[in-house]
Amino acid sequence: MRPFSDSKIIDGIVNKRPEVIHFMYKDYFPLILALVEKNSGTLQDAQDIFQEGQMALYLRCRDHELVLNCALRSYFYSICRNLWLQRLEKKYRLVYEPDLLVNESVAKYITKESITREQKLVRHRIFWKHFNQLPEDCQKVFLMYFDKVPFKEVAEKLGFTDENYAKVRKYLCKKLLIKRIKKDPEYPNCVDHE
Amino acid sequence: MNNHEDIYEWISRYNEGDLKGEDLKRFLQILASDPEIRADTELDRELTEFFKDRDLLEFLNVLDQVKRNKRQGFGLNCLLLAALLIILVSISGFWAYMNPLRTGHPRIRESVVVTTDVESTQSQGKIEPILRKSPGYPEILIGSDIKDLNLLAANFQPLNYMEGMVGIVTRTGQFNLLSPENMVMLVPGDTIQFHWKNSGETDPSFEVINNRGEIIVSREVIAGGSLTLPTHSWKEGLYYWKFLLQENLVSVGKITIKR
């Protein structure tokens, strides 16, 4: 595969070009896998971190927040590294909470703001994972509802008896989604508890 | 709100701005007093925000598609690789079958070794090779390997599985080999004498094999306690002798014949 320049990759990400995403998987993923595996992570951890890194990069590109002072590859690596360090820090904190009261935390370089932002990425990854696991009609109801398609039309398109059933279906699907998200073992770690 | 189930409906309506009047007032009271409802309301709000970000959803969808294609591609690659391997194995198998002389290691079409039985042929004044089944010994190829017999150096290559057994003596109480030592050096034409004591009821059998694992001498039962073995028909090289009692190995040694 022909390598893409950084600007081509950024353009490809913003425009959601599959060939660019594919290139990133091929070219960037081994780096992230090595980083995660070297720090006691698994392939699944690496895949999660990689997806969160791609989401972060996409949002920064889309929202014009990307300030690139180095190669994109290094930039992406540092995003993923921070994500992974935060995850490790959380794990560390859970295990060694009493020590952290007297010793300096490994998280001294991680700001509250960045934690909030990265936690949101994790939550969104979890939302997407569970959304994909919903029954197909649930997914369609959701997408049409958020596209502001009238319930009457939703019912017609999805073969429901009437718009009331479409409303009930949307309500039940959302309830199911919320239930699954709350049950996800990762979810409690990415929400701020009061 | 009649029961706890309905709270999700209220949360949803609240986040969408549809909850009004008394219902809204009651809901706000609940929200203020119940942290779990607050967390659920926050989750619902964030979900709504997430699903409204269609750009991000499309991006995630593309990520999933690429991942799926990658997996399918990997699966396809595995299938292609497996097919290629099968073809290669088939071709090489067919090739080896058709060209037995080209294989680098012994292979045999039937379990037959070339054996020169000195005893049986000596009386007739000439040595004829006798084809004999040799169970329990490495099979050798009649063909290209037989050419190697002519290479002198090849005759001195140790036979690994015998080499490790040289010098072993078992059942010492019953069978005691008096001579020779377990490593004997001879020149072509020498004779070798074996002496032993055997207090058991069964007589030992005796074999000599060459360094290719071929049996060149075999005596089923030897009574008396001695054996004289002429070696004039043996080529220069390495040989191993062994005594067996009821097919169990009791003594192993090595003979080197060299000018």
Interface residues (C-beta under 8 A of the other chain):
Chain A: I13 K16 R17 P18 I21 H22 Y25 Q51 Q54 M55 Y58 L59 R62 R123 H124 F127 W128 N132 F142 L143 F146 D147 Y171 K174 K175 L177 I178 I181 K182 V191 E194
Chain B: Y8 E9 S12 P35 R38 A39 D40 L43 D44 E46 L47 T48 F50 F51 K52 R54 D55 L56 L57 E58 F59 L60 V62 L63 D64 Q65 V66 K67 N69 K70
